[in-house]
Amino acid sequence: MTEIRSADGTRIATTRTGAGPAVILVDGAMSHRGQSINDGLATVLSGTFTVWTYDRRGRGESGDTAPYAPEREIEDLAAVIEAAGGPVFLYGTSSGAALALAAADAGLPIRRLALYEPPFIVDGTRPAIPADYLSRLDELLAAGRRAEAVRYFMRKGVGLPGPVVAMMRFMPAWPKLKAVAHTLPYDAAFVAAYEQGRPYPAGSWPGVKVPVLVMDGGKSQAWIRNAARALAGVLPDAEHRTLDGQTHIVKPEALAPALTAFFHE
């Protein structure tokens, strides 16, 4: 583990493995090193790339500095890119894909950008998030109702059925999810504007100038696949690819070849 400092002094914990061109992996909601589907991906990619993983602020071994703003997370990623000797290849999954997209839009030194299933809602194939989604999350967390905040996120943000969410409290990972519940608004800050059940607003992400690969899983739900396909259509230099047999929890063995081919083009 290597500790670096973001622009505001926040401690950001990183891990570097492998050798080759630098790739940075960005986690989605409630994930960090040791608790992420990117852990296995880093192992697979490390035979070809120098792979950097990091704990987003407020998670794992990274610090957190109030007040939060999305710009701080972009600065965190900029600090990791600098430590990696950028420009880098960047990959983000789920809400981490939305953060990675925002970072590219902000002009960070990125060679190529790969995204897997950013959780945007651009049509009527699932309900949009509630109008008070962000404020409700904030209220629950301010009241110390962390478990309820996680359930609300799973039900209204992710769109899981009520019975599935009710059973989650019996899962071994439940205490770990509650431990990072305070970061749920951090992810919402990057995705809420694009979870309204409407097409992407005109002029979204005008600063993205690099080649982009937008991926989804062949077994994923229609709403998230539709959003991925539409996203590739609005970015100026983007391609869309479906990974057969995959869901939102994509297997590293299926994802790594697609990333390696794209980053080596």
Secondary structure, 3 states (H helix, E strand, C coil): CEEEECCCCCEEEEEEEECCCEEEEECCCCCECCECCHHHHHHHHCCCCEEEEECCCCCCCCCCCCCCCHHHHHHHHHHHHHHCCCCEEEEEECHHHHHHHHHHHCCCCEEEEEEECCCCCCCCCCCCCCCCHHHHHHHHHHCCCHHHHHHHHHHHHHCCCHHHHHHHHHCCCHHHHHHCHHHHHHHHHHHHHHCCCCCCCCCCCCCCCCCEEEEEECCCCHHHHHHHHHHHHHCCCEEEEEECCCCCCCCHHHHHHHHHHHHCC
